[in-house]
Amino acid sequence: MCDKMLIAKLRIIRRRRLLSFAGVPIAFACIGAFAFLFEHSALITIFPILGTCWFIGSGFTWLIHSLSICPSCNNFFFLRGLYGNVFSWKCLNCGLPLNYLAVSKHSDCGQDDKAA
């Protein structure tokens, strides 16, 4: 038997992690590239506003990522007390891994059990 809700919530945590680790630096690089291209333009006044929005958005993204709730124990996934580790692949409270299907015995999710 496979817990599809658990897998779906872990997928959400992995997407938030991907957004934090890849999306924020890519957005920073895009803003920097546009600032370089429009360096001598009247649009240069818009980049402090874009930089501020990027800074606030990246902080919000990291906050949402770090405060993800573990679907197994209903505690924070990346926080245990005052200690936090957003680079962890396991829940700091119950040890549930983000790649649950790869390490669990329930890797036959979705297949019918045919007992002989």
C-alpha atoms as one frame of an Amber mdcrd trajectory, in Angstrom:
protein
   0.000   0.000   0.000   1.296   3.438  -0.919   0.401   6.724   0.756  -0.294
   8.991  -2.211  -0.932  12.046  -0.020   2.502  11.648   1.575   4.149  11.412
  -1.825   2.235  14.451  -3.125   3.262  16.587  -0.130   6.888  15.512  -0.472
   6.709  16.533  -4.129   5.567  20.013  -3.022   8.544  20.266  -0.662  10.907
  19.205  -3.480   9.411  21.874  -5.779   9.895  24.549  -3.129  13.469  23.362
  -2.697  14.094  23.565  -6.439  12.620  27.075  -6.548  14.854  28.181  -3.684
  18.055  26.611  -4.967  17.660  27.222  -8.707  14.974  29.846  -9.264  16.396
  32.589  -7.073  19.924  32.580  -8.611  18.509  32.353 -12.138  16.268  35.366
 -11.493  19.272  37.258 -10.103  21.301  36.445 -13.224  18.462  37.608 -15.503
  18.118  40.912 -13.666  21.901  41.398 -13.863  21.929  40.624 -17.594  19.129
  43.090 -18.304  20.869  45.725 -16.190  24.027  45.214 -18.238  22.139  45.433
 -21.548  20.211  48.571 -20.612  23.068  50.243 -18.763  22.926  53.462 -20.796
  19.181  53.603 -21.170  16.372  55.423 -19.454  15.238  52.017 -18.128  18.169
  51.939 -15.711  15.967  53.537 -13.052  13.794  50.419 -12.942  16.600  48.099
 -11.759  16.748  49.258  -8.126  13.043  48.449  -7.976  13.644  45.043  -9.598
  16.543  44.376  -7.229  14.392  45.189  -4.217  11.606  42.951  -5.506  14.140
  40.159  -6.113  15.534  40.529  -2.581  12.088  40.427  -0.969  10.975  37.577
  -3.228  14.057  35.485  -2.494  13.608  36.016   1.241   9.970  34.986   0.989
  10.914  31.910  -1.079  13.519  30.802   1.454  11.072  31.378   4.309   8.363
  29.284   2.647  10.927  26.564   1.871  12.385  26.446   5.361   8.963  26.355
   7.047   7.678  23.363   5.064   5.639  20.924   7.130   6.561  17.235   7.166
   3.583  15.147   6.002   4.530  12.295   8.331   5.063  13.947  11.728   3.409
  17.380  11.083   6.465  19.248  12.385   8.707  21.551  10.374  10.661  19.505
   7.833  13.876  21.548   7.943  13.671  22.834  11.546  14.109  21.091  14.877
  13.796  23.451  17.803  16.087  26.364  17.061  18.282  24.307  14.711  17.550
  24.427  10.996  19.160  22.857   7.944  17.531  23.645   4.589  20.069  21.442
   2.793  18.857  18.282   4.531  17.281  15.459   2.511  15.502  14.039   5.569
  13.019  15.448   8.049  14.982  16.631  11.067  12.263  15.321  13.402  11.172
  11.900  12.096  13.804  11.144   9.444  11.393  10.857   6.494  13.481  11.206
   3.299  12.462  13.528   0.468  12.985  10.693  -2.012  10.551   8.428  -0.160
   9.816   6.032  -3.025  13.467   5.452  -3.851  14.393   4.337  -0.325  11.159
   2.782   0.902   9.842  -0.719   0.526   6.727   0.768  -1.066   8.369   1.365
  -4.435   5.658  -0.697  -6.149   3.152   2.114  -5.683   0.312   1.983  -8.144
   0.724  -1.691  -8.973  -1.846  -4.258  -7.926  -0.781  -6.918  -5.486  -1.479
 -10.282  -7.023  -1.373 -12.842  -4.294  -1.146 -16.421  -5.418
